[in-house]
Amino acid sequence: MATELSLPPLNNGNLAFFFDLDGTLAEIQPHPDLVHIPTDVRALLEKLSGLQNGALALISGRSMAELDKLAAPHRFPLAGVHGAERRDINGNTHIVTLPADLVRALQLRLETELSAMPGTELECKGMAFALHYRQVPEFETRILSLASTLASLYEELSLQPGKCVVEIKPRGINKGEAITAFMQQEPFAGRTPVFIGDDLTDEAGFTAVNAMNGISIKVGKGETEAKYRLMNVQAVHVWLEKLVTQQEKEQKLNDRSVGYESLSRSI
């Protein structure tokens, strides 16, 4: 059972942070275009990234273009579309694609099927498709059945259920694999990973982080592989502010200690 947090359980300053976005850093809205990260929260992320020498990434089902827009003016390493898109600290991108003819066939079929379910929404991500039904939950069974049928027709595909959405994406792509890839590169390598997420899409990330003896944090209620829990987005914001304050104090103490050591050596 996940333990509810009030203070960051992080005494080791050598950390790598991974944040989901919707439902974690930002409140879920009726439409994805309405979602935003508060200005002060974006500033806290930038501070935390600086304190950890850039070892902070956003891990989301959204595209990298959307993540950059929501995080602006700050620019972080990213894993978009659950890791099908990834950008490292140096700006190098790693993209998983599907055959163009498969993408066209899927898009045509999905557009036709969803047109018969008013209020649903198809989000095309290039190599993945998100089928949204937040406004019309009565279509959940039909949407899930459609997605399952299509994914079963092609070995290249798999399903990713979420909150009032199901995604059809390339097989083998998940947030756990994205975090693992980041952890093999600077500035993340050798650090203790910390991952915060709220949805079924984040469970693979929790599992991966647990396997690395990291800190996994679930936002909200529900069964989870995470070790810890924060109850809502507001609790994440409060926790993040406390974390940055704690890290800044730790850095000042370390800087002071280094200064004393230098002075002692010079004497």
Secondary structure, 3 states (H helix, E strand, C coil): CCEECCCCCCCCCCEEEEECCECCCECCCCCHHHCCCCHHHHHHHHHHHHHCCCCEEEECCCCHHHHHHHHCCCCCCEEEHHHCEEECCCCCEEECCCCHHHHHHHHHHHHHHHHCCCCCEEEECCCCEEEECCCCHHHHHHHHHHHHHHHHHCCCEEEEEECCEEEEEECCCCHHHHHHHHHCCCCCCCCEEEEEECCHHHHHHHHHHHHCCCEEEEECCCCCCCCEEECCHHHHHHHHHHHHHHHHHHHHHHHHHHHHHHHHHHC
